[in-house]
Amino acid sequence: GLIVSGTWVLGIVGGPRHELPAGSYFFLPGKTAHTDLCLGPASCTIFLMQEDTRDLVPVNAAGQR
């Protein structure tokens, strides 16, 4: 992923959170439990690329699938 504008906050469940400003990039292996959000007030634009199908698995607040 590439942060085009704004500040994107990416967190690994059970691990650290990172504030990624415009120009930053990131990589997450498939099935990595994570959180993400746009840190306002400016809106965020991100570019995502992946070669395989999406593997979204929602996780509730208790960390259960």
C-alpha positions in Angstrom: 0.0 0.0 0.0 1.1 3.6 -0.7 -0.2 6.6 1.2 -1.0 9.2 -1.4 -2.4 11.9 0.9 -3.3 12.3 4.6 -1.9 10.3 7.5 -2.9 6.6 7.7 -2.7 4.8 11.0 -1.9 1.1 10.6 -1.8 -1.2 13.6 -1.0 -4.9 13.9 -3.4 -6.6 16.4 -1.4 -7.3 19.6 1.5 -5.1 18.3 2.4 -1.5 17.5 0.5 1.1 15.6 2.3 3.3 13.0 1.3 6.7 11.7 2.1 6.7 8.0 2.2 10.2 6.3 1.8 10.8 2.6 4.7 9.1 0.7 4.9 6.2 3.1 4.3 2.6 1.9 3.6 -0.7 3.7 3.3 -4.4 3.1 1.2 -6.9 5.1 1.2 -10.6 4.4 -2.2 -12.2 3.8 -4.3 -13.0 6.9 -2.4 -10.5 9.1 -4.8 -9.2 11.7 -4.7 -5.4 11.7 -6.5 -2.2 12.2 -6.4 0.9 10.1 -7.9 4.4 10.0 -7.4 7.9 8.6 -6.0 10.4 11.2 -8.0 13.5 10.3 -8.8 16.2 9.8 -7.5 15.8 6.3 -9.0 12.9 4.3 -6.7 10.0 3.2 -6.1 8.6 -0.2 -4.3 5.3 -0.4 -3.3 3.0 -3.3 -3.6 -0.7 -2.6 -2.2 -3.5 -4.8 -2.5 -7.2 -4.4 -2.0 -10.1 -6.7 -4.4 -12.6 -5.1 -8.0 -12.4 -4.1 -8.9 -10.4 -1.0 -9.1 -12.4 2.3 -11.1 -10.1 4.6 -12.0 -11.8 7.8 -13.8 -9.5 10.2 -12.6 -9.6 13.9 -14.8 -8.4 16.7 -13.6 -6.2 19.6 -12.7 -9.3 21.7 -10.4 -10.5 18.9 -12.6 -13.4 17.8 -13.4 -14.3 14.2 
